[in-house]
């Protein structure tokens, strides 16, 4: 008897048969992850251009350096909250999530990049604050969709052994570092910063014709000829053209398989009625909410530490650049739960040390600014490592038909909680140690909740909801 098309082990065997991790996988990872560079520009550019010009139509106005880079005052902190909401705004991005599950990964990726491109260009050309806010929300919808889609899209071309690669070697950190350089050279014109950082998004129009649809998504939606075509293309690029697969291998069983609804047909009510997915989602919501406060709180809190603002941005990016591959190497030995707990606990340790040092800084007879900056950078390093780990854990925890739906639900909660991050960081201007203790506490909570999740390392991706339920009950 033929194995079911939706049997995850069967799909993993197919990928192993056509080369596992070969030339195609390298190409698809480069094509999907390259946009993390401009995405990093989008996230952190308001830190450089955070001040509001008194006259939006006058490009010659010189904005004080400290107002641009250090986000002084309650007004800028409130604007930062708007920006964070835009970045994390999965609520408004619900249409993007639904498009991913209903219309496929490929076309939705194009849509998210167009959102990012449009929002960034409008940000740089905005004649007033109101249009600028609208532009940031457009950027937020694009980024939230891209952040989840780039990971799940790439993951669906990989076998369990190689899935962690898609969240461990993206150039997100390099993008932050490059933004510091761009900000330094164009510090006299915040508009130019936005326009320059929008340029890399145009690459999507060159690579889009060559992007294949996810064969897992095609199989779940009954598009068997298209899925087989994609498998054959992968086999050809990986030089495994001797591998043979006929549509008949799938058709008979796919007609009879009704254990799981096709991608995009499950409602949110049905999603939460499933006990296994409800438990997984609630745990991931807790982990993501605590992480988003910690990660963005640490980033915004740099204004309270001092030092050169542009250099601080470069150091922030360096933390991400180093954290992702190191998290990958450590993850080869640790399971997903231990990996998340390790990095989040490490971040809490450095934050608590920094908070204590801040309380007693007046008792030191030497300058401890270098020590405080180092501790905050170490906390940022651990928060970046936990981001890599949590993204992978999240993608592996949901079955294919509802993977992006689950990711989106988790993001809705994180977006709301993320509003608090810049406000908590602003507390540091009056009580420097308070936000650090809060960030550390959130990090410890997230580390503890991660142990409530089902371990996914080395397991095939769940291809249907019933399979997910069965595994959760083990």
Secondary structure, DSSP 8 states (H G I E B T S, - for coil): ----TT-HHHHHHHHHHTTSS-HHHHHHHHHHHTTHHHHHHHHHHHHHS-S--SSTT-TT----HHHHHS--SHHHHHHHHHHHHHHT-TTTTHHHHHHHHHH-HHHHHHHHHHHHHHHHHHHHH-SSHHHHHHHHHHHHHHHHHHHHHHHHHHHTTS-GGGGGGGGTS-THHHHHHHHHHHHHHTTT-HHHHHHHHHGGGGGHHHHGGG----HHHHHHTT-HHHHHHHHHHHHHHTT-TT----THHHHHHHHH--SS--TT---HHHHHHSHHHHHHHHHHHHHHHHHHHHHHHHHHGGGGT-S-HHHHHHHHHHHHHHHHHHHHHHHTTS-HHHHHHHHHHHHHHHHHHHHHHHHTGGG-SS--HHHHHHHHHHHHHHHHHHHHHHHHHHHHHS-GGGHHHHHHHHHHHHHHHHHHHHHHHHGGGT-HHHHHHHHHHHHHHHHHHGGGS---TT-----SHHHHHHHHT-
